[in-house]
Amino acid sequence: MDELSRAFLIPIIFCLFASMFVNNRIFTIATYVCIVLMYYRILSRNIPKRREENLKYLDFRYNLKREITKRRERFNQRKIYRFYHCPSCRQTVRVPKGHGKICITCPKCRTEFIKKS
């Protein structure tokens, strides 16, 4: 059982609880579909294809966690720093707050632009 197959457990559990409290067949059908997909992946003999799917899922999960961490750090630093995007290369540049109008030099492309900090 790989990570993608384990990830199917989350919607299965959610749909099971939803079908217990809401009298709707959609959640029951969704539960069965997720269970069938999970077992299809587990019992499949096409191992290279399942490995490729799992690697895509792991890459997606890694990028999602990285983006969430980046946004959390940026949110925590919002009182101390201002964040701007370079007008030419769209690189995010962090500058300290409270210095008035300053000339910001992009570390990636060396473009200079003026912004209020």
Contacts in CASP RR format, 6 or more apart in sequence:
PFRMAT RR
TARGET T0000
AUTHOR 0000-0000-0000
METHOD contacts of the structure
MODEL  1
MDELSRAFLIPIIFCLFASMFVNNRIFTIATYVCIVLMYYRILSRNIPKR
REENLKYLDFRYNLKREITKRRERFNQRKIYRFYHCPSCRQTVRVPKGHG
KICITCPKCRTEFIKKS
1 42 0 8 1.000
2 41 0 8 1.000
2 50 0 8 1.000
2 51 0 8 1.000
2 54 0 8 1.000
3 54 0 8 1.000
3 57 0 8 1.000
3 58 0 8 1.000
3 61 0 8 1.000
4 41 0 8 1.000
4 53 0 8 1.000
4 54 0 8 1.000
4 57 0 8 1.000
4 58 0 8 1.000
5 38 0 8 1.000
5 41 0 8 1.000
5 42 0 8 1.000
7 57 0 8 1.000
8 34 0 8 1.000
8 35 0 8 1.000
8 37 0 8 1.000
8 38 0 8 1.000
8 41 0 8 1.000
9 38 0 8 1.000
11 30 0 8 1.000
11 34 0 8 1.000
12 31 0 8 1.000
12 34 0 8 1.000
12 35 0 8 1.000
12 38 0 8 1.000
15 27 0 8 1.000
15 28 0 8 1.000
15 30 0 8 1.000
15 31 0 8 1.000
15 34 0 8 1.000
16 27 0 8 1.000
16 31 0 8 1.000
18 24 0 8 1.000
18 27 0 8 1.000
19 27 0 8 1.000
19 28 0 8 1.000
19 31 0 8 1.000
41 50 0 8 1.000
41 53 0 8 1.000
44 50 0 8 1.000
74 83 0 8 1.000
77 94 0 8 1.000
79 97 0 8 1.000
80 96 0 8 1.000
80 97 0 8 1.000
81 94 0 8 1.000
81 95 0 8 1.000
81 96 0 8 1.000
81 97 0 8 1.000
82 94 0 8 1.000
82 95 0 8 1.000
82 96 0 8 1.000
82 97 0 8 1.000
82 115 0 8 1.000
82 117 0 8 1.000
83 92 0 8 1.000
83 93 0 8 1.000
83 94 0 8 1.000
83 95 0 8 1.000
84 92 0 8 1.000
84 93 0 8 1.000
84 95 0 8 1.000
84 104 0 8 1.000
84 113 0 8 1.000
84 115 0 8 1.000
85 91 0 8 1.000
85 92 0 8 1.000
85 93 0 8 1.000
86 92 0 8 1.000
86 93 0 8 1.000
86 106 0 8 1.000
86 108 0 8 1.000
86 109 0 8 1.000
86 111 0 8 1.000
86 113 0 8 1.000
87 111 0 8 1.000
87 113 0 8 1.000
88 106 0 8 1.000
88 109 0 8 1.000
88 111 0 8 1.000
89 106 0 8 1.000
89 108 0 8 1.000
89 109 0 8 1.000
89 111 0 8 1.000
91 106 0 8 1.000
91 107 0 8 1.000
91 108 0 8 1.000
91 109 0 8 1.000
93 104 0 8 1.000
93 106 0 8 1.000
93 107 0 8 1.000
95 102 0 8 1.000
95 104 0 8 1.000
95 115 0 8 1.000
95 117 0 8 1.000
96 117 0 8 1.000
97 117 0 8 1.000
98 117 0 8 1.000
99 117 0 8 1.000
100 116 0 8 1.000
100 117 0 8 1.000
101 114 0 8 1.000
101 115 0 8 1.000
101 116 0 8 1.000
101 117 0 8 1.000
102 114 0 8 1.000
102 115 0 8 1.000
102 116 0 8 1.000
102 117 0 8 1.000
103 112 0 8 1.000
103 113 0 8 1.000
103 114 0 8 1.000
104 112 0 8 1.000
104 113 0 8 1.000
104 114 0 8 1.000
104 115 0 8 1.000
105 111 0 8 1.000
105 112 0 8 1.000
106 112 0 8 1.000
106 113 0 8 1.000
END
